């Protein structure tokens, strides 16, 4: 019966993604791209396509299977394998975004030709792949069973709702005469290594049709829904952050994602970074592009925004949000030959003011059931880069030929018949050509890509309040308070382009991790930050404490904290944290009634 429901519901998903999604899969996939034109000698894509598939844990986002490449190769790909095709192993996009580097391998490229032929994945001159066919293929039970067999994973586990399937488009091609096979993420990283050479020669494939073959319709696994162009080349930054990925989910719940009308959501009184992607033409010191951000009447100018032809560059501004919630529209203007979006809409919200009510000793909650600990968006590392132009000298001789004239007297004196000397002669004018040219530098701008990154780490520690008289270690009675400390550290190689982690908000199990929360105080500011509870107005001693409810059952008491607002040019870093104390008994056990002494 379950398999029958699977087939019916998967068909319903393909017709409308708004329905609840059951196995065999809810495809979060869309596609784009366009005509490729012709290649050049040594730089050719013949139109084969494939995918790299990986199974990941839906909650932790960790890989639970190896990655395998599924392709439908013509004969020449098989020939390339024998001739030692270059590849980078089987590395998932999530691993690259977590900091994995390219490791080139020559030969021994393993792939699988599935029994059910792959649909068209990458767009060609004859059109794009059918998104309906792609979704249908990766929702098919037999296809999913086949993938599970390839990677050694149980099919029933896959469709349980605890896992997701990542799909990355894959292309094999000739670049500078060398055979290569790579995903979109690998193409972007490789292009950075060769200073834009891959984009320059193969960009219509590697920076348009390959990354736009698959992208997300809704945000998932920390990757945003793609709202940019589906017909133009994408930058390396956009490819790494947003493109070349599809996700199949297995859940019986409607996707809670609701598209936001805002480009950014910030917190009040916070240092933030707003970025835009700048492209169009080439920006170099001879033809520079600048970007102006106008925020609340103040204009910030970012000069020397350089990038090569066909690529782009992030331009960003660091600013401080107002003290009150509001919506701010940032006006953006480019100066020079480049372009960027004309405005960015920012929603400024306040997380403060939802502190829990005062607990009292007679509180009861006889129907309490524990709620699962939530997980907000979590991105603990980010990378970005800056194009640096350098002049490539190419000296050429510019000829300037001129006639160089000479005159000489030709003496034709002679003796006449009478023996008299007759003086005679003439001037002989002649010339030769002289090159009075000069050397000119007919060089050009080349670009180096300088990569930067930031990494966020944090710890959370919950302990019983010092005023709890019978607390021992991490064990306390319900009704007493707990104290919390959060320590965060940001490591980066471009400090001017990052902020510290600036906000932390803690949610509590007695409220189902909703309704009420505490915005923590940042007690130490900087790359290493520390946070604690604010002073509790219900505490007799104004302690930095949170009181556990008297009715809370024995067992683990686990607050959850979302640490956020570490901003980089590539977006916000954030992290989910939990820690627990053990509840054993309640504070009423500390009380007893006895007669007064006479």
Buried (B, 14 or more C-beta within 10 A) or exposed (E): EEEEEBBEBBEBBBEEBEEEBBBBBBBBBBBBBBBBEEBEEEBBBEBBBBBBBBBBEBEEBEBBBBBBBBBBBEEBBEEBBEEBBBBBBBBBBBBBBBEBEBEEEEEEBEBBEBEEEBBBBBBBEEEBBBBEBBBBBBBBBEBBBBBBEBBEBEBEEBBEBBBBBBBBBBBBBBBEEBBBBBBBBBBBBBBBBBBBBBBBBBBBBBBBBBBBBBBBBBBBBBBBBBEBEBEEBBBBBBBBBBBBBBBBBBBEEEBEEEEEEBBBEBBBBBBBBBBBBBBBBBBBEEEBBBBBBBBEEEEBEBEBBBBBBBBBBBBBBBBEBEEEBBEBBBEBBBEBEBBBEEEBEBBBBBBBEBBBEEBEEEBEEEEBEEBEBEBBBBBBBBBBBBBEBEEEEEEEEEEEEEEEEEEEEEEEEEEEEEEEEEEEEEEEEEEEEEEEEEEEEEEEBBBEBEBBBBBBBBEBEBBBBEBBEBBEEBBBBBBBBBBBBBBBBBBBEBEEBBBBBBBBBBBBBBBBBEEBBBBBEBEEEEBEBBBBBBEBEBBEEEBBBBBBBBBBBEEBBBBBBBBBBBBBBBBBBBBBBBBBBBBBBBBEEEEEEEEEEE
